[in-house]
Amino acid sequence: MALTGVQIFKLLPKTNCKKCGFPTCLAFAMALAQAKVDLAKCPDVSEEAKKTLGEASAPPIRTFNLGTGEKAVKMGGETVLFRHDKKFFNPCALAVNIKDNSSDDELVKIATGVVSSEMDRVGQKLRVDAISVEYASGNVSQYEKAVKLVAEKAPDAALILNCKDAAAAESAVKAVAARKPLLYGAAAENAEAMAAIAKTHGVPLCACAQGLDALSALTEKLQGLGINDLVLDSGAKTAKEIIEHNTQIRRSALKKGFKPLGFPILNCVIRDGSAFEAAVATVSIAKYASIVVLSSIEKWKDLALFTLRQNIYTDPQVPMQVEQKIYKIGEPSAASPLMITTNFSLTYFIVSGEVENSKVPSRLAVMDSEGLSVLTAWAAGKFTAAKIAQFIKDSGIESEITHKELIIPGQVAILSGALEDKLEGWKIVVGPREANAIPTFLKTRAS
């Protein structure tokens, strides 16, 4: 049972040393109770307390990284069944599978495709995260060679070693151990051998079984063999099975505290038809998968799955925002137009896109409005004449331009008079009410 903040506080040093980043031990205890901080942040906690608190504060779904480096994917750690209750924290990894008996050209094509899959959507970098190399050749040396080639050509991608043969798995793990690959292939018949490989090289292990009862028994066995970083594959194949199994796993871990199922989930959704595969993948993404393995990564499929994943793992209670600053669009000169808008991501990308379409180099001042759109921010008192004037003054833009003219959104034309009072010497121009009118507006002014 989870401990309260007060119960945790009683086990802490009570020195208020601030080494953890909190002003008091009580504040740290409250944050720890809410799973907002890791116990390791307290450098002076006793070993006895560490054991007690470590068990009590451990997340119901174990957390660890798939891969290494800046593009490692954090998985697990979820605390709710429904994102409107709180939020989902760690977006699932998308992986593409390739067989080791594919040609070198095909292996390189997949690896480079993963590298080039990254796209920018409303300020976030979205990408295919991992490559699964399947042991299909039956040849240990060929499997190791394929894994090495993929690792070399996709140096930042996480690796999944899709292999149930212990000899081939050990050879491949040794070759790329520094990349912390996921060893995907521990079943009832090879559990001891796979656990030994994972433990020796310090890599996570995927437990594969048919059904939740068999899966629970297998994870308990693997934990008994010293493996804690586990991923679960329940054998679910159809969309119906994926929904049922994944939901039962998440509910068992969160609501029942059932430790044998308290791990991230892997779904292999490989299908013959790419559109059908994408449809099944959406079910996995929506229903709790931490890793979704695909057979291909066409651009259209990537865009659909990236968008769904991004939407599901965006906090519904916090608007998406971009950084407050003055953005240059094109190569503006000192005489180029200066426009202003709010930092709601959708507003920024729509407005900046229309400015780009105009082909008129411009500056776009983006003001922090706590992620609200223009009209909403104005109504909430976060996009007012006084705040806009202060932002423009503090930005230092006056030293970069040869004019004092600010274009404001047409929806808040009412601010123009007050802004001219607050920004002495400036001319306030009322721009279009709708973003799609920006190109014509800027071109007319430039002519």
N, C-alpha and C positions, 0 to 999 in steps of 0.2 A: 504494500500500500504506500502511496506517495506521502511524503512527510510535508507538514506545513512549514511556512517560513519560520515560525517561532521554534518549532522542533529542530529545524536545521540550525538555527542560530545557537541553540544550546550546545551543539557539537563543534562549533567554530571557535577559533582562538580568542575572540572578543577583544582584540587589540586595537581595532579601528585603524590599522596601519595604512590603509588606502592602496596597498600594493596591487589589489585586485582591480583597481579602477573605480571602486565605489567608495563613498564617503565614510560608511560604517559597515561593520560586519552584519548588522541587521538588514541593511539595504541589499547587501550581497546575498544574504539568506533568502530574502523575498524574491530576488531575481532568479536564484537557483530553483526555488520552489515552482516558479513559472516556466522553467526550462529555457530561460533567456540567456543563461551564461553557463560555462563549464566549470566544474569543481576545480579543475587544474589551475584556474585563475588565482586561487588562494594558495600562496607558497608555503604557508605555515600550518596548514591543517595536519593533524596527527594521523598516523597510519591507521589507528583504530577508527577514527572518525571518517577517514578516507574510504575505508572498506564499507562502513555503514552508509555513508552518504553516496558513495559510488553506486551501490546497489539501488538505493532509494531514488536517486536522481537520474538513473539511466533512462533514456527515452524508451517508450514501449516498442518502438521499431528501431533497431540498431542503425547507427549512422557511421558511414565510412566513405572513402573516395574511390571512385572507379577511375583508374589512371593516375597520372602524376602531372605536376606542373600547373600552369595557369588555366589550362583547359580541362583539368580533372573535374569529374562530375560528382558532386556530393549527393549521396542517396540515403534514403531512410529518413528517420527523425520526424516523421509526420505525427501529428497529435490529434487530428480530427477526421471524422468520416465525411463531413460536408464542408466545403470551402467557405460557405457563408457563416459557419460557426466561428471560424478564426481565419485560416488561410492554409493553402498547401505551400510548403516551403521549398522543396527541392525538385525541380522539373526533371521528368524522366529522361533517360538517355536514349537516343535513337541510334541503332547500330545496323550496319549492313553486313550480311553474311556472304562469304565466298569460299568455295571449296579449294583445298590445297592442290588438287589435280588440275586446276585451271592453268592456262598458259601464263607465262611471266607477263606477257602484255596485258592480259586480263586482270591479273593481280595488281599491276601498276595502275591500270585504268581505274579500278575501284579505289585504290589508296589515294590517288591524285583527285578523284572525284570527291572523296570525303574532305580533303584539304581545301578544295575550292567550293565546298557546299555552303560556306558562311554567307549569310545575308543580313542586312541591317533592316530591322522593322521597328518603327517608333522608338528609335534610340537604343534598341537592344541587339546584340550580336547573336544570331541564331545559326545553329550548325548541326550537321550530323556528328555525333559525339564519338562513335566507336566503330571498330571493324571486328567482326567475328570471323575467325579463320576455322573452317570445318575440316576435320580429319576424315577425308573421303578416299584417299589414295591407298591406305593400308601400308604406307611406306614411311617409317619413322624419319629417315633423313630428308625425304621430300617434304614432309610436314614442317620440319624445323626450317628448311630452306624457304618455304612459302611464308612462314611467320616472320622470319628475318627480313624478307623482301618487303612485306607489307609494313613492318615496323620502320624500315628505313625510309620508305616513300611517304609515310604519314607519321612524321615524328611527334606530332602533338596529339594524335588520336589515342583514345583508350583502346586496349586490346582485349578481346575475348577469345580464349582458346577453347573452341568447341570440339572437345575430344574426350572420349571415355576410355581410351587405351592408355594405361598408366605409363608405359614405356615412351610412347610418343608425347604424352603430356609432359613428362619430366624433361625430356629433351628440349621441347619448345619453351617451357617455363625457364629453364636455365638460360636459354638464349636471350630472353627479354625480361628477366626477373626485375631489372631496375625500373621497368615501366609499370610494375604492379598489375599484371594482367589478371582478368577474372578467369579462373579455371572452371570451365563449364562442363561438368561431366561426372559428378559424384553420385553414384547410385548405390543401391543396397549391396550389389555384388562387388563393387570396387571401392567402397567407402574408406577402408583402412589405407589402401594404397594412395588414393587421391588426397586424403587428409594428411598423410605423411609428406607428400609433395608440397601441398599448400603451407603446411607448418614450417617445413624446412626453408622455403623461399619467401615466406611472409606475404603470400598473396591470398586474396579472397577466393572463396569456393562456392560454386552453385550446386545446391542439392536438387536432384532430379528424381521425382517419383510420380506414380500414377495415383492421384487422389490425395486428399488432405490427411487421412489417417496414416498412410504410408509415408507421406512427407514429414509429418510430425515425428514419427519414429526415427526417420533418417536424420533429421536435424538434431534430435536428442543424442543420437549416436555420435554424430560429428562433433557436437559440443563436448561430449565425453572424451573425444580424442584430441581436444584442445583447440578446436576451430571455432572462432567467434564471429569472424567476418563472413557471413553467409548470405547468399541470394537464393530465393526459392523459385523452383519451376515445378508446378503441380501437375504438369502434363496437360493442362487445359489447351484445347485446340480451337474449338468452335467459339463464336462470339458468346453464345449462351454459357458455355463452360467458363470462359474468361471472366464474365460478369459474376457468376456464382462463386467460383473459387477465390478470385481476388477480393470480393466483398467479404467472404467468410474469413479469409486470412486477416484483412484489415480489422474487421470487427472483433475477431478473437484476440488480436494483439491489443487493441485500444480499450475495448469494453470489458474483456474478461481477464486481461493481463496474462494471456497464455504465451509463455516465453518461447516454446518451440516454433511458433509462427511469427515471432516478432522480428522479421527481417524483410528487406526489400524484395520485390517480386520481379521475375523475368518472364516475359511472354514472347514466344517465338511465333510470329504471325505469318510466316512464309506461305504464300499461295501461288498458284499458277498465273492467275490474272492479277495484273498490277493494281487495277482499280479495286478489285475485291480485297486484295491485301491491304490497301490503304484504308478501306472501310473497316476492316477488322482491327487495324492498328488504332483507329480512332476510339474504338471501344476500350482497348488496353490503356490508352493515354487518359481517357476519361475516368476509368475505374482502376486507379491505384497502381498501375505498373511502374516500376522504377527503371526497367530496361525493356525496350521493344526491339526485337530483331526482325529486320526486313530482308528481302531478297534483292532489292534494287533501290536506287535513290534518284529517280528522275526529278528534275527541277519542279515540275507541277506537283509531284507528290510531297516533296520537301516543303514547298510553300504551304500546302494544306495542313500538313502535320505540324509544322513550326507554328502556324497561326493558332491552331487548336491548343497546342501545348502552352503557348505564351498566354493565351486567354485564361486557361484553367489555372495556371500558376501565377497569375497576377492577383494581388490582394484586392478583392472587390470593395474593400472599405477605404482604399487609398488610391486616388487618381494617379495615373501615370504622368510623370513630369520629366522635363528636360532642364538642364542647368541654366540658371539665370546668367545671361551675358549678352553681348552684342555679337551676332553672327554675321559673317561676311558671306554673301551669296554672289557667286561669280568673282570678279576682281574689281571691287568698287574703288573709285577714286575719291578724292576729298570732296568732290562735288556731287557724289552719288546720293540718291534718296535714302532717308532714314525713316524706317517704319517701326512700329511697336505693337507687340501682342503679349499674351500671357504664356505661361510655361506649361500649360496642359499639352501633353505630347501630341494628341490628335490635332489640336489647333496649330501647333508649331509646324508639324509636317505638312499639313494642308496649305498653310500660308506660305511656307518656304518653297513648297513645290510649285505653287502658282507664280511666285516671284521668279523662280528658275525658268518657268515656261515663258515668262515675259521677255527673257534675254536682256533685261535691263539690270546691270550690276547694282546691287543695293546692300544696305545694312539693315538687319532686322534685330531690333532690341527686344529681347525676351525677358519679361519681368516675372519674378517669383510671385505667383498668386495661389500657392499651395495646390497647384495642379488643377485649378478651375478654368473653365472656358471664359471668354471675354465678358459676355453678358452676366454669367453667374458670378464671376469675380467682382464685377462692378456692383451687382446687387448685394454682395456679401461684404462690401467695403474694403476689398483687397486690391482693387484696380481703380484707385481714385486719383484725382488731380495731384493731391499732395504727395502720394506715394510714387506716382509716375515721375513727377518733377524731381523728387529726391533721388530716384534711381538714375535718371539722366544726368544729374549733377555729379553723383558719385561715380558714374561709369567712366568719366574722363573723355567721353566722346567728343566734347567740344574742341579738344586739341587735335582731333583727327580729321575734322571736316571744315570746309570753308563757308558753310551756311549754317543757319540756325532755323531749320525747318523740320518739324516732326509730323509724320503722317500717322494718325490714329485710326482705329477701326471705326467704320461708319455706325456700328451698333451703339457706340458710346460717344456719338457726336456731341451730346450734352456736356461733355467734359471740356470742350474746346476753349470756352471762355475762361473757365477757372484755371486751365493749364497755362494760358497766356499770362494770367496774373501771377502764377507760381513760377513760371519760367520766363523771367524778364528778358526781353529782347528776342524771344523765339516766336516764330510763326507756326501756328497749329493748323494743319491741313486735315480735313476729314476725308478719309479714304472710303472705299466701297464697303457696303454692308456685308456682301457675300464674297468669299475668297475667289470664286471663279471670275469675278470682275476685275481682279488685280492686274492681270496682264494688259488688258485694254487701258486701264487707268494709268499704269506706269508708262506704257508706250506713248500715250497721248501727251503726258507731261514731258517726256523726253524729246518729243518731236518739235 
